[in-house]
Amino acid sequence: MNRICILSPVWPSYTWLASALEKMLDEFWEDHPPLYFCGPSRNPECKEWLAGNFDEFKGKNWTWNLREGVRAARAMGYEEVYLINEEHVPVASCNSQYLNVDLPNQANNLNACYVSLFGWDNKRFCSKSSCLKESDGAWMHLVGKKDPRFHLHPAWWRVDALEACCDLVLADGGRNGSAWHFEKTCDDWDVERLQAMRLGCFQISAGHSGEPALTRNEMCLRLLHRWICNKAMAIFPLLPSSLLRNVWCRMWEFDNVVSHGAYPMAFSGVLAKGRINSAFIRACNRSAEGKLWLSKIYAMWEKQLKCRMP
């Protein structure tokens, strides 16, 4: 545990969500690693906010702020981090044994540099990469050209790999260093600087790592659902008009996904298109604890909106 922490980069307009993440981690992830926030704006309700040169771009460069946090974590001796953005709060009980012990140990045994906590068996991604043997938890080895490597939903990272990704993005001075820019740049198959690290990218199986794990029948239904949704996703770029594509997206809700796994999450986070994410609402409504947190987040959000009013 002393080699790993949780690092959460906070966008200035989402600072209010940092306290929700901290408190929900305390409730849902037992004995979680130390949590550190990084960003130009601080939430006084949060315990640990890293010092760094976060004002260089007045908070407008997301990757700069992340790299400052990574360097601060490395200076404190951390070799690995769980990277969790402020709006990717857990929506149910985490598999603490898996996250605290099993996943880091397996990641190091495999010489991994990135392990996504958003399971490959959810409907959002389509990949033909092979999975490891069942005894290794059915991890998918992300070696396909279009696999979701270095994406910014919650994931385990080796610190040197995360810093290398930040350096790569910031080397492109003509771009704004946004989270979207980070993913697009680091996901580029042809970038030579990340070629060696790509071999160490994995994605867990949500169904096998959840608390509790899915039954065999539940897993079969999940994989069938994923197969159908991926077929529907393949049709999207072939539709002849933006109107049809918008209708198709609303019908299938490609981003409206809740991951059951070791770190239960709504894929799009707490907010989506200027409102509370419907997937997040659906996930929270599954339990009494989730409903309570949903009401608290609504109250935080309404308070934030009132603060912005002239």
C-alpha positions in Angstrom: 0.0 0.0 0.0 2.9 2.4 0.7 3.8 2.5 -3.0 0.4 3.5 -4.3 -1.9 6.4 -3.9 -5.1 7.8 -5.5 -4.5 10.9 -7.6 -7.4 13.1 -8.6 -6.9 16.0 -11.1 -9.7 18.6 -10.5 -11.0 21.0 -13.2 -11.7 24.4 -11.7 -15.4 24.4 -12.3 -15.7 21.0 -10.8 -13.9 21.7 -7.5 -17.2 21.3 -5.6 -17.2 17.6 -6.6 -13.8 16.9 -5.0 -15.4 16.6 -1.5 -18.0 14.2 -2.8 -15.3 12.0 -4.3 -13.4 12.0 -1.0 -16.4 11.1 1.1 -17.7 8.5 -1.2 -14.3 6.8 -1.4 -14.2 6.7 2.4 -17.6 5.0 2.4 -17.4 2.6 -0.5 -13.7 1.7 -0.7 -12.4 0.2 2.5 -8.8 1.1 3.5 -8.3 2.9 0.2 -4.8 4.3 -0.6 -4.1 7.9 0.3 -6.1 10.4 -1.8 -4.4 13.5 -3.2 -6.1 16.2 -5.3 -4.3 18.5 -7.8 -5.5 21.6 -9.6 -5.4 25.4 -9.4 -8.5 25.7 -7.3 -8.8 24.2 -3.9 -11.8 22.8 -2.0 -11.3 23.6 1.7 -13.4 20.6 2.7 -10.8 18.2 1.2 -7.9 16.9 3.3 -5.0 16.6 0.9 -4.3 19.1 -1.9 -0.9 18.8 -3.6 1.3 21.8 -3.9 2.6 22.6 -7.4 2.8 25.1 -10.2 -0.8 24.8 -11.0 -1.3 28.5 -11.9 1.0 28.4 -14.9 -1.9 28.4 -17.4 -4.5 29.7 -14.9 -6.1 26.3 -14.7 -6.8 26.1 -18.4 -4.4 23.3 -19.2 -5.7 20.0 -17.7 -2.6 18.0 -18.6 -0.3 20.5 -17.0 -2.2 20.3 -13.8 -2.1 16.5 -13.9 1.7 16.4 -14.6 2.3 18.7 -11.6 0.3 16.2 -9.4 2.2 13.2 -10.8 5.5 14.8 -10.1 4.4 15.7 -6.6 3.3 12.1 -6.0 6.5 10.7 -7.3 8.5 13.1 -5.1 6.6 11.6 -2.1 7.8 8.1 -3.2 4.8 6.7 -4.9 5.5 4.4 -7.8 1.8 3.7 -8.8 -1.4 5.7 -8.8 -5.1 5.1 -9.3 -6.0 8.1 -11.5 -9.6 9.1 -10.7 -11.1 12.3 -12.0 -13.2 14.3 -9.5 -16.5 13.3 -11.2 -15.9 9.6 -11.4 -17.2 8.8 -7.9 -17.9 5.2 -6.9 -21.6 4.4 -7.0 -21.6 1.3 -4.9 -19.2 -0.8 -2.7 -15.8 -1.4 -4.2 -14.0 -4.7 -4.1 -11.3 -3.4 -1.7 -9.2 -6.6 -1.5 -9.0 -6.6 -5.3 -8.1 -2.9 -5.6 -5.7 -2.7 -2.6 -3.9 -6.0 -3.2 -4.8 -8.3 -6.1 -4.8 -5.8 -8.9 -1.5 -4.0 -8.1 0.2 -7.4 -7.5 -1.0 -8.8 -10.8 -0.1 -5.5 -12.6 3.4 -5.7 -11.4 3.7 -9.4 -12.2 2.6 -8.6 -15.8 5.0 -5.5 -16.0 1.8 -3.4 -16.7 1.9 0.3 -17.0 -1.9 0.9 -17.4 -4.9 -1.1 -16.2 -8.4 0.3 -16.9 -11.0 -0.2 -14.1 -13.8 0.2 -16.7 -14.4 -3.5 -17.6 -13.9 -4.6 -21.2 -17.2 -6.6 -20.8 -19.3 -3.4 -20.7 -21.0 -2.3 -23.9 -19.0 0.9 -24.5 -15.9 -0.7 -26.2 -15.5 -3.2 -28.9 -12.2 -5.1 -29.0 -11.0 -8.4 -30.5 -7.9 -8.5 -28.2 -7.4 -11.7 -26.3 -8.1 -12.2 -22.6 -5.6 -13.7 -20.1 -6.4 -17.1 -18.6 -9.3 -17.3 -16.1 -7.0 -17.6 -13.1 -5.7 -14.1 -13.9 -9.1 -12.6 -13.6 -10.0 -12.5 -17.3 -8.0 -9.3 -18.0 -7.9 -8.2 -21.6 -4.5 -7.4 -23.0 -5.0 -4.2 -25.1 -2.8 -4.9 -28.1 -5.3 -4.0 -30.8 -4.8 -0.9 -32.8 -8.2 0.6 -31.7 -8.1 -0.6 -28.1 -8.8 2.0 -25.4 -5.2 2.5 -24.1 -4.4 5.4 -21.7 -8.0 6.6 -21.4 -9.1 8.7 -18.5 -11.9 6.8 -16.8 -10.6 5.4 -13.5 -7.4 3.3 -13.9 -4.3 2.0 -12.3 -1.1 3.6 -13.7 2.6 3.2 -13.2 3.8 6.7 -12.4 6.5 6.9 -15.0 4.0 5.9 -17.8 1.5 8.6 -16.7 4.2 11.2 -16.6 5.4 10.2 -20.1 1.9 10.5 -21.4 1.6 14.0 -19.9 5.0 15.0 -21.4 3.9 13.8 -24.8 0.7 15.9 -24.7 2.4 19.0 -23.4 5.1 18.7 -26.1 2.3 19.7 -28.6 2.3 23.3 -27.7 -0.3 24.2 -30.2 -3.0 22.3 -28.4 -4.8 23.1 -25.2 -3.9 20.1 -23.0 -7.5 19.2 -22.4 -8.5 15.7 -21.1 -9.9 15.0 -24.6 -6.5 16.1 -26.1 -4.8 13.8 -23.7 -6.8 10.7 -24.7 -6.6 11.4 -28.5 -2.8 12.0 -28.4 -1.9 9.0 -26.2 -4.3 6.7 -28.0 -2.5 7.3 -31.3 -1.1 4.0 -32.5 1.7 5.7 -34.4 3.3 7.7 -31.6 6.8 6.2 -31.3 7.4 7.5 -27.7 4.7 5.2 -26.3 5.3 2.1 -28.3 7.1 0.1 -25.6 4.5 1.1 -23.0 1.6 -0.1 -25.1 2.6 -3.7 -24.4 1.8 -3.1 -20.8 -1.8 -1.9 -21.2 -4.7 -4.0 -19.8 -8.4 -3.8 -19.0 -10.1 -5.7 -16.2 -13.3 -7.7 -16.5 -16.0 -5.9 -14.5 -18.1 -9.0 -14.2 -15.3 -11.1 -12.6 -14.0 -8.4 -10.3 -17.2 -6.9 -8.8 -18.3 -7.2 -5.2 -19.9 -9.7 -5.6 -18.8 -11.1 -9.0 -21.5 -11.8 -11.6 -22.9 -15.4 -11.9 -22.2 -17.3 -15.1 -25.7 -16.6 -16.4 -25.4 -12.9 -15.6 -22.0 -12.8 -17.3 -23.5 -14.4 -20.5 -26.3 -11.9 -20.6 -23.8 -9.1 -20.2 -21.6 -10.3 -23.0 -24.7 -10.8 -25.3 -25.7 -7.2 -24.5 -22.2 -6.0 -25.3 -22.2 -7.9 -28.6 -25.6 -6.4 -29.7 -24.6 -2.8 -28.7 -21.2 -3.1 -30.5 -23.0 -4.1 -33.7 -25.3 -1.1 -33.3 -22.2 1.1 -32.7 -20.7 -0.2 -35.9 -23.7 1.1 -37.9 -23.4 4.6 -36.5 -20.7 6.0 -38.9 -22.6 4.6 -41.9 -25.8 6.6 -41.2 -26.3 9.2 -43.9 -27.3 12.3 -41.8 -26.5 13.9 -38.5 -30.2 13.7 -37.6 -30.2 9.9 -38.0 -26.9 9.6 -36.1 -28.3 11.7 -33.2 -31.5 9.5 -33.0 -29.4 6.4 -33.2 -27.2 7.6 -30.3 -30.2 8.4 -28.1 -31.8 5.0 -28.9 -28.7 3.0 -27.8 -27.3 5.4 -25.2 -23.7 4.4 -26.0 -22.3 6.5 -23.1 -25.1 5.6 -20.6 -23.2 2.8 -19.0 -22.7 1.7 -15.5 -19.7 -0.6 -14.8 -20.4 -3.3 -12.2 -16.8 -4.0 -11.4 -14.2 -3.6 -8.7 -14.8 0.2 -8.9 -18.5 0.6 -9.7 -18.9 3.8 -11.8 -21.0 5.6 -14.3 -18.9 5.8 -17.5 -19.7 9.5 -18.2 -19.3 10.5 -14.6 -21.6 12.6 -12.4 -22.4 15.3 -15.0 -23.3 14.9 -18.7 -24.4 17.7 -21.0 -24.9 20.2 -18.2 -27.0 18.0 -16.0 -26.8 15.1 -13.6 -25.9 12.0 -15.7 -28.9 9.6 -16.2 -26.6 6.6 -15.9 -25.3 8.0 -12.6 -28.8 8.5 -11.3 -29.8 4.9 -12.3 -26.8 3.5 -10.5 -27.4 5.4 -7.3 -31.0 4.4 -7.2 -30.1 0.8 -6.8 -29.2 1.1 -3.1 -30.2 3.2 -0.1 -26.6 4.5 0.2 -26.6 5.5 -3.4 -29.9 7.3 -3.1 -28.6 9.3 -0.1 -25.5 10.3 -2.0 -27.5 11.3 -5.1 -29.6 13.7 -2.9 -26.4 15.1 -1.5 -24.8 15.7 -4.9 -28.0 17.3 -6.1 -27.8 19.7 -3.2 -24.1 20.4 -3.9 -24.9 21.0 -7.6 -27.8 23.4 -6.8 -25.6 25.3 -4.4 -22.9 25.6 -7.1 -25.4 26.9 -9.6 -26.6 29.5 -7.2 -23.1 30.7 -6.5 -22.6 31.3 -10.3 -25.8 33.4 -10.6 -25.2 37.2 -10.9 
